[in-house]
Amino acid sequence: MKLKNSRIKIPLTVLLMLMAISSCGVYTMSGINLPPSVKTISIASFYNNANLGPPNLSQTFTNNIRDYYQSNTNLVLTNLNGDLQIDGGIQSYRLTPIAPTASGTDEKADAAARTRITITVEVNYYNTADDTYNFENKTFSFFEEFDNDQNLTAVEDQLIETIFDQIILDIFNETVANW
């Protein structure tokens, strides 16, 4: 008789746990927490205010951030007046020499062995469903480094892609993932 009761308790316990988990709401692995009324997003073209960098920097960033939101949310991308609105610009693209090395001679100047590319993006975010999440002029920045024996033009596109991936992830987390 005792064995029969324990067989019933295990499935009943599992069923109760599943009901409790499902009653807590929908959880997604990306951690997106948006009200059901939010269905659209508008992401304006980012402008380029940086003095350096490739001429297509703002176009690349705009396309990448739009693609990321479309791939990782169910939001519909609209041109204007989305439930969520993002705009901004690339504020800086800096090349900084790092890792100095001594030449070892008086005839040759000391030089840097590596260079750091740093990109800073300024973002405005508006949530029409809940303005407590809004922010303006928030900066997001990231960098990558490369060896100076490499030609910048040979590695620049890949470095920019890596930098943009991290900046876009940070913006995503700040806007819709609530991390």
Steps between C-alpha positions, in 0.01 A plus 500: 500500500781740579662440159176592320476840677860592413431428132217753505696762695787526248287577189277729706804692629639536149162620370470759778852626431426538128179691576686731737769573243250569222295733719802724553479630143704446191875483541731525206868414486580851379331647807274728296238655721257708297130559558269329248396840363853560364502362147713737288843659505641784294875536470603820325814514289795567726707800395878504493655777710843333516800660332661168406382165376366362177233703321236225535533482881154639581327294229666181626403573860139586409456181296660284771287637785180464297590143410580416863165624633310322223688174565465507878151640556154463349481876450405628156741759361322820391642816348345742751311510829568148624392396848874499568718763333879503470720764341847643543839528343856381493686755711858384466731262323844511661829332423726488805854361501559261790764251612812711438816320400854632507686503172828435678692755294540875489446503123147360514213643705313290753158387373180336610458129435119514503223744418157521659187595304230647726152586375248696706131517411248735659143370522154636579231249596128562541251243623150636431341238726713584805712815501688397814733305270573796271850646477672765294862552397620178662837389369607147421863429422721202423847438359711240323876486450724387216873449450674781315664253265152456351363745248200687647300472180544122507354459851279807541170351377525200734598718798210737433259207477618365837474845660153560356381155614591585861356852489174373349477228764550764772230722346263202469555403863445858613180547299299178489683229692501684836837350598 
